[in-house]
């Protein structure tokens, strides 16, 4: 789970550094922060059922045959990457998002597979 967290932080830092090169960065950052407070944090209660569902899904997935099969196949192959996982995890999450799997679900699944292996 630490690798998933660090990979997520890396994506955020790289994204912020890329945005900083734009001339309107300070104003955009200020507007984005205000928008996050008003529309993000204050409307977070709408997402509570989603997070509860992710928790149930994670527990159900943890004991499923699919999780065991994935941890047997994916686990040994990913364990050779060690710190390379920091670069693989964001790519996998983006690819799964392009396939239609919500990023929070893919993070949960990936975290469960990596945790069991």
C-alpha positions in Angstrom: 0.0 0.0 0.0 3.0 2.3 0.6 4.0 2.0 -3.1 0.4 2.9 -4.2 0.4 5.9 -2.0 3.9 7.1 -3.1 3.0 6.5 -6.8 -0.2 8.7 -6.3 1.9 11.4 -4.7 4.4 11.2 -7.6 1.6 11.8 -10.1 0.3 14.8 -8.2 3.8 16.3 -7.8 4.7 15.8 -11.5 1.3 17.3 -12.5 1.8 20.4 -10.3 5.4 20.9 -11.6 4.1 20.7 -15.2 1.4 23.2 -14.4 3.8 25.6 -12.7 5.5 26.3 -16.0 2.3 28.0 -17.2 2.2 31.8 -16.8 -1.2 31.9 -15.1 -0.3 29.3 -12.5 -0.6 31.4 -9.2 -4.1 32.6 -10.1 -5.2 29.2 -11.4 -3.9 27.6 -8.1 -5.8 30.1 -6.0 -9.0 29.5 -8.0 -8.5 25.8 -7.9 -8.0 25.8 -4.2 -11.2 27.8 -3.6 -13.1 25.6 -6.0 -11.8 22.5 -4.1 -12.9 23.9 -0.8 -16.4 24.9 -2.0 -17.2 22.1 -4.4 -14.9 19.3 -3.3 -14.6 19.2 0.4 -18.0 20.6 1.2 -19.8 18.3 -1.2 -17.8 15.2 0.0 -20.8 13.8 1.8 -22.2 12.8 -1.6 -19.3 10.4 -2.0 -19.7 8.7 1.3 -21.9 5.9 -0.1 -19.3 5.4 -2.9 -16.5 4.9 -0.3 -18.6 2.5 1.7 -19.3 0.5 -1.4 -15.5 0.5 -2.2 -14.9 -0.9 1.2 -17.4 -3.7 0.8 -16.1 -4.4 -2.7 -12.6 -4.6 -1.3 -13.5 -7.1 1.4 -15.5 -9.2 -1.1 -12.6 -9.1 -3.6 -10.1 -10.1 -1.0 -11.5 -13.5 -0.5 -12.5 -14.2 -4.1 -10.8 -16.8 -6.4 -10.0 -13.9 -8.8 -7.9 -12.2 -6.2 -6.1 -15.4 -5.4 -5.4 -16.1 -9.1 -4.2 -12.5 -9.7 -1.9 -12.5 -6.7 -0.4 -15.8 -7.9 0.2 -14.5 -11.4 0.8 -10.8 -10.9 2.5 -10.9 -7.5 5.7 -12.7 -8.4 6.0 -10.8 -11.7 5.7 -7.4 -9.9 7.9 -8.3 -7.0 10.9 -8.2 -9.3 10.3 -4.5 -10.1 10.7 -3.3 -6.5 11.0 0.5 -6.8 9.9 0.2 -10.5 6.4 -0.3 -9.1 6.3 3.4 -8.5 6.3 3.9 -12.2 4.1 0.9 -13.1 1.2 1.6 -10.7 0.1 5.0 -12.1 0.3 3.6 -15.6 -1.9 0.6 -14.7 -4.4 2.8 -12.9 -4.7 5.1 -16.0 -5.0 2.1 -18.3 -7.8 0.6 -16.2 -9.5 4.0 -16.1 -9.4 4.1 -19.9 -11.1 0.6 -19.8 -13.9 2.1 -17.7 -12.8 1.0 -14.2 -13.0 3.9 -11.7 -9.6 4.8 -10.4 -10.6 4.3 -6.8 -11.7 0.8 -7.6 -8.5 0.0 -9.5 -6.4 1.4 -6.6 -8.4 -0.8 -4.3 -8.0 -3.9 -6.4 -4.3 -3.2 -7.1 -3.7 -2.6 -3.4 -5.4 -5.9 -2.5 -3.4 -7.8 -5.1 -0.1 -6.3 -4.0 -0.9 -6.7 -0.3 -1.6 -10.4 -0.6 1.5 -11.0 -2.7 
